[in-house]
Amino acid sequence: MAAAAGGKEMMRAPHILIKHKGSRCKASWKDP
């Protein structure tokens, strides 16, 4: 999806990207 943006953001704040991705992914398939 956003490899370029994700890579840059991950280097800046990996915990933020992981939190956002995890939260969204979990809520996505948990609450459709």
C-alpha positions in Angstrom: 0.0 0.0 0.0 2.4 2.7 1.3 5.8 1.2 1.1 7.6 4.5 0.7 5.6 6.3 3.3 5.6 3.3 5.6 9.3 2.9 5.4 9.9 6.6 6.2 7.4 6.6 9.1 8.7 3.3 10.5 12.2 4.8 10.7 10.7 7.8 12.5 8.2 6.1 14.8 8.0 2.3 14.4 5.8 1.9 17.5 3.3 4.3 15.9 3.1 2.4 12.6 2.8 -0.9 14.4 0.2 0.4 16.7 -1.8 1.9 13.9 -1.5 -1.2 11.7 -2.2 -3.6 14.5 -5.2 -1.6 15.8 -6.7 -1.2 12.3 -6.0 -4.7 11.3 -7.5 -6.2 14.5 -10.6 -3.9 14.4 -10.9 -4.6 10.6 -11.3 -8.4 10.8 -12.7 -8.2 14.3 -15.5 -5.7 13.6 -16.3 -5.8 9.9 
